[in-house]
Amino acid sequence: MRYLILFFLIVFFTESQAQVDRTIGNSQYRRAKTTPSEKLDPVEASLEYLKKELALDSFQEAAVKVYLQEHHEASNKAVGMVDNPGDLNTKLTELLDKLNANINSVLTPGQQEKFKKIQDKTKKKS
């Protein structure tokens, strides 16, 4: 009878201890990593932002989308080809200037002023 009681106590205590999280350090306070259901396309995200901020019409939206896609492809290609970080920075700056000029060419004067403010705001962040 003693062995039966001892057996049940051992089983009871091991089952209750198995559920305790015994992590050490600050990782015990972090939330579990969740994976986003879908990845955000940078071209679409940029297009949505510009469409909202500049009130683009359908022609402007189509043109800006093409310019953003070309810029995205060219910058990915440049990152893969350039070895020197200084050259890469120069090349990416040139590509960004070209993108901004292309976008600016399809905007109205009022939209160009708003676009200039957006550019100034992003330059201050970096």
C-alpha positions in Angstrom: 0.0 0.0 0.0 2.9 2.4 0.8 4.4 1.7 -2.6 1.1 2.5 -4.3 0.8 5.8 -2.5 4.4 6.6 -3.2 3.9 5.8 -6.9 0.9 8.1 -7.1 2.8 11.0 -5.4 5.7 10.6 -7.7 3.4 10.6 -10.8 1.5 13.6 -9.5 4.5 15.8 -8.7 6.3 15.0 -12.0 3.2 15.8 -14.0 2.8 19.2 -12.3 6.5 20.1 -12.6 6.6 19.3 -16.3 4.3 22.3 -17.0 6.6 24.9 -15.5 8.5 27.2 -17.8 12.1 27.3 -16.5 13.7 29.6 -18.9 16.3 32.0 -17.5 17.1 35.5 -18.6 15.1 38.1 -20.4 13.8 35.6 -23.0 11.2 34.5 -20.5 9.5 37.8 -20.8 9.4 38.0 -24.6 6.4 37.1 -26.6 6.6 34.1 -28.9 7.6 35.1 -32.4 4.8 35.2 -34.8 5.3 35.0 -38.5 3.3 37.4 -40.7 0.8 35.7 -42.8 2.1 37.4 -45.9 5.1 39.4 -46.8 4.7 43.1 -47.6 5.7 44.0 -51.1 7.8 47.2 -50.9 6.6 48.5 -54.3 3.0 48.1 -53.3 3.5 49.7 -49.9 5.3 52.7 -51.4 2.6 53.1 -54.0 -0.1 53.0 -51.4 1.7 55.6 -49.3 2.2 57.9 -52.2 -1.3 57.4 -53.5 -2.7 58.4 -50.1 -0.3 61.3 -49.5 -0.3 62.8 -53.0 -3.9 61.9 -54.1 -2.7 60.3 -57.3 -5.1 59.8 -60.2 -5.1 56.5 -62.1 -2.5 57.6 -64.8 -0.1 58.9 -62.1 -0.6 55.7 -60.1 0.2 53.5 -63.0 3.3 55.6 -63.9 4.6 55.7 -60.3 4.1 51.9 -60.0 6.2 51.3 -63.1 8.9 53.7 -61.8 8.9 52.0 -58.4 9.2 48.5 -59.9 12.1 49.6 -62.2 13.8 51.2 -59.2 13.3 48.1 -57.0 14.8 45.8 -59.7 17.7 48.2 -60.4 18.6 48.6 -56.8 18.5 44.8 -56.2 20.7 44.3 -59.2 23.1 47.0 -58.0 23.3 45.4 -54.5 24.3 42.1 -56.1 26.9 43.5 -58.4 28.8 46.2 -56.4 31.5 45.0 -54.0 32.6 48.3 -52.5 30.1 49.8 -50.0 31.1 53.3 -51.0 30.3 52.5 -54.7 27.1 50.9 -53.6 26.0 54.0 -51.7 26.8 56.2 -54.7 24.9 53.9 -57.1 21.8 53.7 -54.8 21.8 57.5 -54.4 21.9 57.9 -58.2 19.1 55.4 -58.6 17.0 57.2 -56.0 17.6 60.5 -57.6 16.4 59.1 -60.9 13.3 57.6 -59.3 12.5 60.9 -57.7 12.9 62.8 -61.0 10.7 60.3 -62.8 8.0 60.5 -60.1 8.3 64.3 -60.1 7.7 64.4 -63.9 4.2 63.0 -63.6 3.0 65.1 -60.7 1.1 68.4 -60.7 2.8 71.5 -59.1 0.9 71.0 -55.8 1.8 67.4 -55.7 5.4 68.2 -56.4 5.5 70.4 -53.3 4.0 67.6 -51.1 6.5 65.1 -52.6 9.4 67.5 -51.8 8.2 67.6 -48.2 8.0 63.8 -48.1 11.6 63.7 -49.5 12.8 66.2 -46.9 11.2 64.2 -44.1 12.8 60.9 -45.2 16.2 62.6 -45.5 16.0 63.9 -41.9 15.3 60.3 -40.7 18.4 58.9 -42.3 
